[in-house]
Amino acid sequence: LRNGRELSMRHADWAPELEQALDVWGAIRDNILQPEPAKPPNAASAPWRVFANRLVSERKDLILLAGVSREWRQKLRDNGILTTTQAALAGPQKLKELTDESAGADIFGNAAANELNAPVLRGDRPMALPQRARNLYFDFENADAIAPDTKPYVYLIGVWDAETGKYTALLARSQREEEKIFRDFAELVGDPAQALLYHWTEHEAHHIKLAANDYPAISSAMRGLLSACCDLKKAVQKAFYLPAPSFSLKAAAPAFGFDWRQHECGAMDSMAYYWDWISNNNEDAIKKVLVYNEDDCLAMHHIHRSLAQNGHFSIVQALEKINSGRTS
């Protein structure tokens, strides 16, 4: 074993599992079974990830349809609909007959977005979000999985100011400094009534609530920040079908031409780089974290700016284009 130990095992104890594994791999080899990939950008585990992502895209696998359950995907396959193109060509009425009213509409909307490679409006109006004097896009990074003896805390609050085009990083070297960066965040925002704070998912709002509970001195300021928060993911999900396999930031932003500068740095990587900085004072490591965080903020701004524009397809227009064959 990896640590030098030895372990005795009886073949008879493992024979049933071995037989099952051989049966599965035999079915794959004989093209009887095609395992369903996961959602891109992580369609498979390393070292197959890049290959699997490309394969899923090339064959227009149904896994690319955001928000469609495994059950409905299998139902489509059982009825000869194997690709996103076939789902789009089937049309909303047939898809509703095969699934149900809600699922059929979602399947067609997502398939149409993939076929047109463009967002498709769920309704007949573009996405409308209130505008305020300051529009800020912010993202938190957490230290909670690499140092198990340390209480989880937010170590980085990154903020992109749409009006000034400036990124600000508020960085804590320890859990003791968490309250300070939240206080600095409130000061950076200023009057919450004059600001909109865009974030992606409930993660950031959840940690602001925790800060309000943990730090009485800034509790009022935190509640003010919450009043200015806007979950951009929810707003986008409510207004659009996207040519993306999910509504995760990492899936949605590339559909609109945004790309992260560091492909080797993800959430867990950034945490490792942070602890490297803490332990070894590695400035190069923390720079990677800051670039990663800034790109997350920029990705939100990019999506919002793209989707707030007029001229997006309605469901009716998408259906007309697909039926006419003018999808390129």
Secondary structure, DSSP 8 states (H G I E B T S, - for coil): -TTS------HHHHHHHHHHHHHHHHHHHTTS-------TT-SS-TTSHHHHHHHHHHTTBGGGSTT--HHHHHHHHHTT--BHHHHHHHHHHHHHHHS-HHHHHHHHHHHHHHHHTS-EESSSS-------SEEEEEEEEEE-SS-TTS--EEEEEEEEETTTTEEEEEE-SSGGGHHHHHHHHHHHH--GGGEEEEESSSHHHHHHHHHHHH-GGGHHHHHHHHHTEEEHHHHHHHHEE-SSSSSSHHHHGGGGT---S-TT--HHHHHHHHHHHHHH--HHHHHHHHHHHHHHHHHHHHHHHHHTSS--B-HHHHHHHHHHT---
